[in-house]
Amino acid sequence: MCPNCILNQASLASGIYIAFGICALFFVVGGAAMYWAFRNGEFENMEDSKFEMLDDTPEGRLAIKAKAQYERLRTRNVGSGS
């Protein structure tokens, strides 16, 4: 029990209802997140993510995007005098 419940002589049942309410809220939010993810196709192709993570060749599209972003940031910092 929480210290406030002990000091105010509150029953254990009132805390249980609040705890179950919070758990139910987390369950509903988690269910809604899973529904959203399935509906938007987040779980369609789970194999590609592990290969994209290992894409470190210069020809890879992720490497090209990373290089472009790096160059953009580098030229912005060079132009500002940093």
SULCOR-V588506 format. One record per residue. RES is the residue in one small letter. NEAR is the number of other C-alpha atoms within 8 Angstrom. Layout:
res,near
RES,NEAR
RES,NEAR
//
This chain:
res,near
m,6
c,5
p,6
n,6
c,11
i,9
l,7
n,6
q,6
a,8
s,7
l,8
a,6
s,8
g,9
i,8
y,8
i,8
a,8
f,8
g,8
i,8
c,8
a,8
l,8
f,8
f,8
v,8
v,8
g,8
g,8
a,8
a,8
m,8
y,8
w,8
a,10
f,10
r,7
n,6
g,7
e,8
f,7
e,6
n,7
m,7
e,6
d,7
s,8
k,8
f,8
e,8
m,6
l,6
d,9
d,7
t,6
p,6
e,6
g,9
r,6
l,9
a,12
i,10
k,8
a,8
k,8
a,8
q,8
y,8
e,8
r,8
l,8
r,8
t,8
r,8
n,9
v,8
g,7
s,6
g,5
s,5
//
